[in-house]
Amino acid sequence: MKHTATDSSSKKQTESFKETFESIVMAFILAFVFRAFIVEAFVIPTGSMAPTLMGQHADVTCPQCGYNFESDVPKTGIYKTPTVEEPYTATLTCPMCSYPIKIDALNQVRPGDRILVHKFIYNFSEPKRWDVVVFKNPAEPQANFIKRLVGLPDEKLFIIDGNIYTQPNAEPDSPWQIQRKTQREIVQRTVWQPVYHSAFYPLDEGASPDRENQWQFPWVADMPQSIKRVNRTWLQYDGSTPTRLDFDYKQLSTSQVNIFNKSVNNAIGWYPYNQLTGEKSNEPIEDIRIAIKVVPEPKADIAKQGVGLTFMTTGRTDGLIAVPIRAVIDQKGKITIATSSNESPDTWQQRATSQIQPLPLDRASLVEFWFVDQQVSLWVDGQRISTWEYDVPIQKLIQRPGAPIFPQTSVQIQGVAATITQLDLDRDLYYSSGPNPYRKALGVLYKTGSDRHGEPAMLQTDQFYCLGDNSPSSSDGRFWTDVNPWIEQRMLSDKKQVTGVVPRELMIGKAFFVYFPAPHRLTPTTMGIIPNFGDVRFIH
């Protein structure tokens, strides 16, 4: 029998089709296996983790200072986007320059971040504190939640003054320890909340008639003749005399009183993301970060031996009330961290000292001062150069009053003439623990005058405690009061703590990457289709 060229070609096509079909089937199988056991994609529906992760939100850019921020939008129904029939317009306050911004939520609403979750990692390693995790809702296991993991198995946990304190269950006589986010530097950098960044200076210089209250640059010089504004957002120091810049919290807060259309004690302690949803939280500001970038002038007087910086704030250290805290990097590179007292403000107790090379005269230097989680530290160009840590006994933590609404914050510059190209003030993530008239929070210490209420959360084996970064607007372990009966019987029947915890069996995995943030739109009225590569990021 003879085989023609046509028969041979037909056989090859059949084999090629078979190979292609098998490859497609195998790809589907691998995709399902990959999704089921290794990595799965999720969409963030709400703003409970904002600004770390965004749910459905309005994307807003201030027309005066250019600051871009996100705001939650009121929902009609569950996660329903405003429509032509049900539009939503509102006025937001810019967190930087306090300018009132009118938004049209129909044209500015964006979908939530799309993230990847590593589902296999906790089969080989224990979940770590401060991981961002995805888990089944203990009350409605068909729904997934995403929060930050703050409490681990077999420990007691207390939220006091916005911080997390723990004690091992097996060691009831051991001291309570604050859990520092600085142990994972990238986490602390992620959760800093901007108070004011000098790059966002408004075009109208804060005097537009559109404003309810006039805005002023919040850094106020004690020697105004030695420092002037250049290029709109920079400050030029002439080197003539040491000059201190004090941050005016009260003025900035006063300029933002139109948030929620009411005057507040601390507008800048509220979350910009929550302006339209009414979630109020009058949080004090105590833990802060100051970042200053200095560029010595090319013709600087070398005889002055460089630039010196002095950072100051007030905060509660190992006492009951706030005291002055100072960190100095002098012109010769000597580092000193010290504290004073209100009774003897001129007497300083050294807490830490070190020595580095003086700040260079031929390039810019970024110097940071951190006062956070019972730790004071100085950083130069991203490297920690000096640290002082302290621990406060739990009884003193309970006894001492809450922090003042604002600290007294300043930075002083001296030495050679220099240009300040960046001057930023941030505050730390604060886990709300103020009294809530509608629900009692698990693991929270309430301070009302001299009264103290609340008990620690008791986590047992295979139990975790999770909170949202957007603390005032997060439904998390503090407020869960219901548990699915099947989950209670199967996973919690032998546990003392039933509500407010996440059993290990409900943990799905660790969120690690935002692969598709809210896309850009071609026009204000079209669907977002342009990938937003600038916000693709790892999750910390």
PEUR-V498074 format. One record per backbone hydrogen bond with DSSP energy under -0.5 kcal/mol. CO is the residue of the C=O (numbers start at 1). NH is the residue of the N-H. If there is no record, write none. Layout:
BEGIN
co | nh
CO | NH
CO | NH
END
This chain:
BEGIN
co | nh
2 | 4
4 | 8
5 | 9
6 | 10
7 | 11
8 | 12
9 | 13
10 | 14
11 | 15
12 | 16
13 | 17
14 | 18
15 | 19
16 | 20
17 | 21
18 | 22
19 | 23
20 | 24
21 | 25
22 | 26
23 | 27
24 | 28
25 | 29
26 | 30
27 | 31
28 | 32
29 | 33
30 | 34
31 | 35
32 | 36
33 | 37
34 | 38
34 | 39
38 | 119
38 | 120
40 | 117
42 | 115
43 | 45
45 | 56
47 | 50
48 | 470
49 | 52
49 | 53
54 | 113
56 | 73
57 | 110
58 | 60
58 | 71
60 | 69
62 | 66
64 | 203
67 | 62
69 | 60
71 | 58
75 | 77
77 | 79
79 | 81
80 | 76
84 | 87
86 | 83
88 | 105
88 | 106
90 | 103
92 | 94
92 | 101
94 | 98
99 | 94
100 | 102
101 | 92
103 | 90
103 | 105
104 | 107
104 | 108
105 | 109
108 | 59
110 | 57
113 | 44
113 | 115
114 | 515
114 | 516
115 | 42
116 | 512
116 | 513
117 | 40
117 | 119
118 | 510
120 | 123
121 | 124
121 | 125
128 | 131
131 | 133
131 | 149
132 | 511
133 | 147
134 | 508
134 | 509
135 | 145
138 | 484
140 | 137
140 | 143
143 | 137
145 | 135
147 | 133
148 | 150
148 | 467
149 | 130
151 | 465
154 | 169
155 | 459
156 | 167
157 | 457
158 | 160
158 | 165
159 | 445
160 | 163
162 | 431
163 | 160
164 | 179
165 | 158
166 | 177
167 | 156
168 | 171
171 | 174
177 | 166
178 | 180
180 | 183
181 | 184
181 | 188
184 | 187
184 | 188
185 | 189
186 | 190
187 | 191
188 | 192
192 | 194
193 | 427
196 | 425
197 | 200
199 | 201
200 | 202
202 | 205
204 | 207
206 | 215
208 | 211
218 | 220
218 | 248
219 | 221
220 | 246
223 | 226
224 | 227
226 | 238
228 | 236
230 | 234
231 | 233
234 | 230
235 | 237
235 | 420
236 | 228
237 | 418
243 | 413
244 | 222
244 | 246
245 | 411
246 | 220
246 | 248
247 | 249
248 | 252
249 | 253
250 | 254
251 | 255
253 | 256
254 | 257
256 | 259
257 | 262
258 | 261
259 | 262
266 | 269
267 | 270
270 | 272
271 | 274
272 | 275
273 | 72
274 | 277
274 | 278
274 | 279
278 | 280
281 | 283
284 | 286
286 | 288
287 | 428
288 | 371
289 | 426
290 | 369
291 | 424
292 | 294
292 | 367
293 | 421
293 | 422
294 | 365
295 | 419
297 | 300
300 | 302
301 | 304
302 | 305
306 | 416
308 | 414
309 | 329
310 | 412
311 | 327
312 | 410
313 | 325
315 | 317
315 | 323
323 | 315
324 | 340
325 | 313
326 | 338
327 | 311
328 | 336
329 | 309
330 | 333
333 | 356
334 | 330
335 | 354
336 | 328
337 | 351
337 | 352
338 | 326
339 | 349
344 | 341
344 | 347
346 | 348
348 | 350
349 | 339
352 | 337
354 | 335
363 | 296
365 | 294
365 | 367
366 | 381
367 | 292
368 | 379
369 | 290
370 | 377
371 | 288
374 | 390
375 | 372
376 | 388
377 | 370
378 | 385
378 | 386
379 | 368
380 | 383
383 | 380
386 | 378
388 | 376
393 | 397
394 | 398
395 | 399
396 | 400
405 | 285
407 | 409
409 | 247
410 | 312
411 | 245
412 | 310
413 | 243
414 | 308
417 | 297
418 | 237
419 | 295
419 | 421
420 | 235
422 | 293
423 | 198
424 | 291
425 | 195
425 | 196
426 | 289
427 | 193
429 | 431
430 | 432
435 | 437
441 | 444
443 | 159
444 | 446
446 | 448
446 | 453
448 | 451
451 | 448
453 | 446
455 | 443
457 | 157
457 | 459
459 | 155
460 | 463
462 | 504
464 | 502
465 | 150
465 | 151
466 | 477
467 | 148
469 | 471
470 | 473
471 | 474
473 | 475
474 | 476
476 | 479
476 | 480
478 | 442
484 | 488
485 | 489
486 | 490
487 | 491
487 | 492
488 | 492
492 | 495
496 | 498
501 | 503
502 | 464
503 | 506
504 | 507
506 | 136
509 | 134
510 | 118
512 | 539
513 | 116
513 | 515
514 | 537
516 | 114
520 | 529
520 | 530
523 | 526
527 | 522
529 | 531
530 | 520
531 | 533
532 | 535
533 | 536
537 | 514
END
